[in-house]
Amino acid sequence: MEYGSIAREIHIDATPEVVYQVISTPEHLREWWPDDAELDPVPGGTGVITFGTKGAPDAVIAPITVVEADPPRRFSFRWVYEDEAATPTNSLLVTFDLEPSGTGTLVRFTEEGFREKGWEAAVLEEAYREHVDGWNFFLPRLVAYAERLVSAP
């Protein structure tokens, strides 16, 4: 099996402008992905996302660095790195490409860089599978949240 990247295409019944806000701003990210997010959504901006209760021993805190912020077309960031600046060899790159599609948006999602982290085979396979499972859970939440935003009275 190839563990290099994860790719998905999803359609959201919301404009690219709305979808861009939902994938790039902390107040919207918290509604569909991490439990908490602190992020400056500009190229080079940094922050952290937290899964679980902040300060709890089982909380997962991940630093994040914005790579591209081109509203409403593309938002990408690096994450899953430790106490140093994010680079192509120590982090994963997540990219959301947004394209108008009818009255909605086609989202092309990718996460790549698994092999570049230099993990041994078993760690690579486990991390890849965990991320596949995670995105399979979170991307439908992104769709539902963005569509709920535009249908709210």
N, C-alpha and C positions, 0 to 999 in steps of 0.2 A: 504494500500500500504506500502511496505517496503522501507524505506529511508536510508538504511545503506551504500550502496556502488553503484558505477556506474562501469560497466565493458563493454569493447568493444574488439573485435578482428578485426584487419584490416590487409590487405596485402599491402605491398609497394614494387614496382619494383625497389628496390635499396638494396645494401648489408647492413647487420647489422652495418658495420663500418660507412657507410654514414648515416644511420638512427640514430645511436647513436650520431653522431655529430649534427644532426639536432635537436635532442630533448634535448641536454645538453649544447650547447654553445650559449652565448648571441647573437652573430651575426646571427646565424641561427634561434634561437627562435623568434627574432624580425620579421622574414619573414612570420611566420605562426600563432603566438599566441599573445603575448603582443605587445603593441606599442613600449615599451622599456624594456630592461632587463639588469641587472647588476648582475652577478653571478659568483662565483668561483665553478666550477663543480667538486668538490672533496668532499668526505664524511666529513660532518661538515661544509662545505663551506656555506656562507650566501650571500644574495643579496636581490634585490627587483625587482619585475616586475611591470610595469605600463601600465594600460589600459587608453587610452586617452592621451591628451597632458600634459606632465610633467609640474607641476606648475599651471595647470588650476583648477578651483574650482571643476569641476566634474570629475577630474582624479581619478582613483582608483589605489592606490599603495598598493601592497601586499608584505610583507617580505617573503622570501623563505629560507629554510635550506635544503641542500642536505643530504639525509640519506644514499643512496648507489650510488656508481659510479663504475660500473664493466663493462668497455667497452670490447666488444660490446654487452654485454648480458643484463644488467639491469641498469636503472637509476631511482632513486626515490627521492622525495623531499616532505617536509611538507610546507604547506602554509595556509593562512586564519587564522592568529593569530595576536594578538595585541602586545603591548609593553613588551613582555617577550619571553624567549626562547621557541621554538616550542616543544610541547610534544604530546603524543598520546591523551591527553584529551582536548587540546586547539587548535588543528590544523587538517587539512585534509592531508592525505597521498596519493600522486599520484605516481604510479609505472608504468613504461614502461618495460615490459619483451620482449626481442627481440630474435627471433629464425630464423635461416636460413630456407628458404622455396623455393626450386627451385633456381631460379636466384635472388630471392628477400628476403623479410623479413616478417615473421608473427609477428605482434605487439600485445601483450596482454596488454591492458591498464586497470588500475583500479584507482578509487578514492574512498577512504573510510575514515570513521571517523565522518560522519555526526551526528550520534546519540551521540557519545562520547563528542561532543561539549556542550551538556546540554541545547540546545536551546528548547524553548517551542514548542509545536507541529506545530503551524502555521508558525513560523520562520523556523523550520526544513524543513517543506514541501516546503516553498518558496525557501530557499537556495538550496535544492536538485534539484528542478525543474529548477532553474536558471543555475546550474552547468550542468545538463543534456542538456539543450538548448545550453549552451556554448560549451561543448565538441562536441555536434552534429554539431556545426558550425566549430570549430577549427580543429578537427581530419581530416576531408576531406582536409582542407588546408595543414595540415602536409603531407598527402599523395601526394598531387599535388606538393608541394614545393620540397620534396625529390626526386620525380620522375623527376621533371624539372631539378634539379641539375645534375642528371646522364645522362640526354638526351641532355644537353646543349653542343654545339660544342666546 
